[in-house]
Amino acid sequence: MCKVGDRLWHYIKKHSFFIATAILIAILAVVATSTILPTDIFYSVKVGEWIASHGIDMKDHFSIHNNLPYTYPHWLFDFLIYWVYHFTGFIGIYILTCIMAIALMILLYIISYRLSPGRNKLIAFIVTLIATIIMSPFFTARAQMPTYILLLLAVYLIERFLRQRKLRYTIGLVVIPWLIANYHVAVYPFYIVIFLPYLGEYLTGLILRRVKHSHDSKF
């Protein structure tokens, strides 16, 4: 037990700045999370209840018109949020939103640290702090919260793959769009948009290399 305690204390001392700032970011994320649930959460809970009882039939059962076609754009979110409400009520939904906000910002902090030049903790902390302030209006119980996490993970996996060229990172890049398509399909195009800067960089480099090769061949 003493050895475990010593190792833990050594780890805390070694990473004291990172741990302290991560705790601060987590506190800010909770403070920034709205205590007022969005009105559409009631609709999501009801849709999730219907899915749990009857499955997905691609119809809107809560409109004044009967049997309107409905695509269930975030059926998985509705289904999961219904069960959270079923067991814990609206307080459970608020707590879950706080947890997702913390997870999002801590993940951003870790990724910013790992991808920053020289792995600078201070730069990563400042970037995350600014992002927390900017994104605070969006910390609410909606399908967008897990989507932010998935899109952020996608950027990280792309960067890791480009730096290490290991195929294991592409597995996540296949799973993430599948999750987004079921969890929040409305933002699915943003997953494609994420790849555009990398594609543009690749094509620009390819063109420049061909121009350089053509220029060198003349001389």
C-alpha positions as CSV (number, residue, x, y, z in Angstrom):
1,M,0.0,0.0,0.0
2,C,2.8,2.4,0.8
3,K,4.4,1.8,-2.6
4,V,1.1,2.5,-4.3
5,G,0.6,5.6,-2.3
6,D,4.2,6.8,-3.1
7,R,3.6,6.2,-6.8
8,L,0.3,8.1,-6.7
9,W,1.9,11.0,-4.9
10,H,4.8,11.0,-7.3
11,Y,2.4,11.0,-10.3
12,I,0.4,13.9,-8.8
13,K,3.5,16.0,-8.1
14,K,4.8,15.3,-11.6
15,H,1.5,16.3,-13.3
16,S,0.3,18.8,-10.7
17,F,-0.2,21.6,-13.2
18,F,-2.2,19.5,-15.6
19,I,-4.3,18.0,-12.8
20,A,-5.1,21.4,-11.2
21,T,-6.0,23.0,-14.5
22,A,-8.1,20.0,-15.6
23,I,-10.1,20.4,-12.3
24,L,-10.5,24.1,-13.0
25,I,-11.8,23.4,-16.5
26,A,-14.2,20.8,-15.1
27,I,-15.6,23.3,-12.6
28,L,-16.0,25.9,-15.3
29,A,-17.8,23.4,-17.5
30,V,-20.3,22.6,-14.8
31,V,-20.8,26.3,-14.0
32,A,-21.3,27.0,-17.7
33,T,-23.9,24.2,-18.1
34,S,-27.4,25.6,-18.2
35,T,-29.6,24.5,-15.3
36,I,-32.7,25.2,-17.5
37,L,-33.4,22.3,-19.8
38,P,-34.3,23.1,-23.4
39,T,-38.0,22.8,-24.2
40,D,-37.3,20.2,-26.9
41,I,-36.0,17.8,-24.3
42,F,-39.6,16.9,-23.4
43,Y,-40.2,15.9,-27.0
44,S,-37.0,13.9,-27.1
45,V,-38.1,12.0,-23.9
46,K,-41.6,11.3,-25.4
47,V,-40.1,10.1,-28.7
48,G,-37.6,7.9,-26.8
49,E,-40.5,6.4,-24.8
50,W,-42.3,5.6,-28.1
51,I,-39.2,4.0,-29.5
52,A,-38.7,1.9,-26.4
53,S,-42.3,0.7,-26.6
54,H,-43.0,0.4,-30.3
55,G,-39.6,0.7,-32.2
56,I,-39.0,3.0,-35.1
57,D,-41.8,3.1,-37.7
58,M,-40.7,6.4,-39.5
59,K,-44.0,8.2,-38.5
60,D,-44.7,11.2,-36.3
61,H,-47.2,10.2,-33.7
62,F,-47.2,13.5,-31.8
63,S,-48.5,15.8,-34.6
64,I,-52.0,17.1,-35.0
65,H,-51.9,15.3,-38.4
66,N,-51.9,11.5,-38.4
67,N,-49.1,9.3,-39.7
68,L,-46.8,12.1,-41.0
69,P,-43.5,10.7,-42.2
70,Y,-40.7,11.2,-39.7
71,T,-37.0,10.3,-40.1
72,Y,-36.1,10.3,-36.4
73,P,-32.9,12.4,-36.9
74,H,-31.5,11.6,-33.5
75,W,-33.4,8.5,-32.5
76,L,-30.5,7.1,-30.4
77,F,-30.3,10.3,-28.4
78,D,-34.0,10.2,-27.8
79,F,-33.9,6.6,-26.8
80,L,-31.1,7.0,-24.3
81,I,-32.4,10.3,-22.8
82,Y,-35.7,8.6,-22.2
83,W,-34.1,5.9,-20.1
84,V,-32.1,8.5,-18.2
85,Y,-35.3,10.4,-17.4
86,H,-37.1,7.1,-16.6
87,F,-34.6,6.2,-13.9
88,T,-33.4,9.6,-12.6
89,G,-35.9,12.2,-13.8
90,F,-34.8,15.6,-15.1
91,I,-32.1,16.0,-12.5
92,G,-30.4,13.0,-14.0
93,I,-30.5,14.6,-17.4
94,Y,-28.9,17.8,-16.0
95,I,-26.2,15.7,-14.3
96,L,-25.6,13.8,-17.5
97,T,-25.2,17.1,-19.4
98,C,-22.7,18.3,-16.8
99,I,-20.7,15.1,-17.3
100,M,-20.7,15.5,-21.1
101,A,-19.6,19.1,-20.8
102,I,-16.7,18.1,-18.5
103,A,-15.8,15.2,-20.9
104,L,-15.8,17.5,-23.9
105,M,-13.6,20.2,-22.4
106,I,-11.2,17.8,-20.7
107,L,-10.9,15.9,-24.0
108,L,-10.2,19.2,-25.8
109,Y,-7.5,20.0,-23.1
110,I,-5.8,16.6,-23.6
111,I,-5.9,16.7,-27.4
112,S,-4.7,20.3,-27.5
113,Y,-1.8,19.3,-25.2
114,R,-0.8,16.3,-27.3
115,L,-1.1,18.1,-30.6
116,S,0.4,21.5,-29.6
117,P,4.1,22.2,-30.5
118,G,6.3,20.8,-27.9
119,R,3.3,19.6,-25.9
120,N,2.9,23.0,-24.1
121,K,0.5,22.6,-21.2
122,L,0.0,26.4,-20.8
123,I,-1.0,26.8,-24.4
124,A,-3.4,23.9,-24.2
125,F,-4.9,25.3,-21.0
126,I,-5.4,28.8,-22.6
127,V,-7.0,27.3,-25.7
128,T,-9.4,25.1,-23.7
129,L,-10.3,28.0,-21.4
130,I,-11.2,30.2,-24.3
131,A,-13.1,27.4,-25.9
132,T,-15.0,26.8,-22.7
133,I,-16.1,30.4,-22.6
134,I,-17.1,30.5,-26.2
135,M,-19.0,27.2,-26.2
136,S,-20.8,27.7,-22.8
137,P,-24.1,28.7,-24.4
138,F,-24.2,25.3,-26.1
139,F,-23.8,23.3,-22.9
140,T,-27.3,22.0,-22.7
141,A,-29.3,18.8,-22.8
142,R,-29.4,18.3,-26.6
143,A,-28.0,15.8,-29.0
144,Q,-25.2,18.2,-30.0
145,M,-23.2,17.5,-26.8
146,P,-22.1,14.0,-27.6
147,T,-21.7,15.0,-31.2
148,Y,-19.1,17.6,-30.3
149,I,-17.1,14.9,-28.5
150,L,-17.3,12.6,-31.5
151,L,-16.2,15.3,-34.0
152,L,-13.3,16.2,-31.7
153,L,-12.2,12.6,-31.5
154,A,-12.4,12.4,-35.3
155,V,-10.0,15.4,-35.6
156,Y,-7.6,13.7,-33.1
157,L,-7.7,10.4,-35.0
158,I,-7.0,12.1,-38.3
159,E,-4.0,13.9,-36.8
160,R,-2.7,10.7,-35.2
161,F,-3.0,8.7,-38.4
162,L,-1.2,11.4,-40.4
163,R,1.6,11.5,-37.9
164,Q,2.0,7.8,-37.2
165,R,0.4,6.1,-40.3
166,K,-1.1,3.3,-38.2
167,L,-4.3,1.8,-39.5
168,R,-5.8,1.3,-36.0
169,Y,-6.7,5.0,-36.0
170,T,-8.9,4.5,-39.1
171,I,-11.2,2.1,-37.2
172,G,-12.5,5.1,-35.1
173,L,-12.9,7.1,-38.2
174,V,-15.3,4.5,-39.5
175,V,-17.2,4.0,-36.2
176,I,-17.7,7.7,-35.5
177,P,-19.7,8.6,-38.6
178,W,-21.9,5.5,-37.9
179,L,-22.6,6.8,-34.4
180,I,-23.3,10.3,-35.6
181,A,-25.7,9.0,-38.3
182,N,-27.7,7.3,-35.6
183,Y,-27.2,9.8,-32.8
184,H,-27.5,13.2,-34.6
185,V,-27.8,12.8,-38.3
186,A,-28.4,16.5,-39.0
187,V,-24.7,17.2,-38.3
188,Y,-23.4,14.3,-40.4
189,P,-22.2,16.7,-43.2
190,F,-19.9,18.4,-40.7
191,Y,-18.0,15.1,-40.5
192,I,-17.2,15.4,-44.2
193,V,-16.3,19.1,-43.7
194,I,-13.6,18.1,-41.2
195,F,-11.7,16.3,-43.9
196,L,-11.7,19.2,-46.4
197,P,-8.7,21.1,-44.9
198,Y,-6.6,17.9,-45.0
199,L,-7.7,17.1,-48.5
200,G,-7.0,20.7,-49.5
201,E,-3.5,20.5,-48.0
202,Y,-2.8,17.2,-49.7
203,L,-3.9,18.5,-53.1
204,T,-2.0,21.8,-52.7
205,G,1.2,19.8,-51.8
206,L,0.6,17.5,-54.8
207,I,0.3,20.4,-57.2
208,L,3.3,22.2,-55.8
209,R,5.4,19.1,-56.0
210,R,4.4,18.6,-59.7
211,V,5.2,22.2,-60.5
212,K,8.6,22.0,-58.8
213,H,9.3,18.7,-60.6
214,S,8.3,20.3,-63.9
215,H,10.5,23.3,-63.2
216,D,13.5,21.2,-62.2
217,S,13.2,19.0,-65.3
218,K,13.5,22.1,-67.6
219,F,16.9,22.8,-66.1
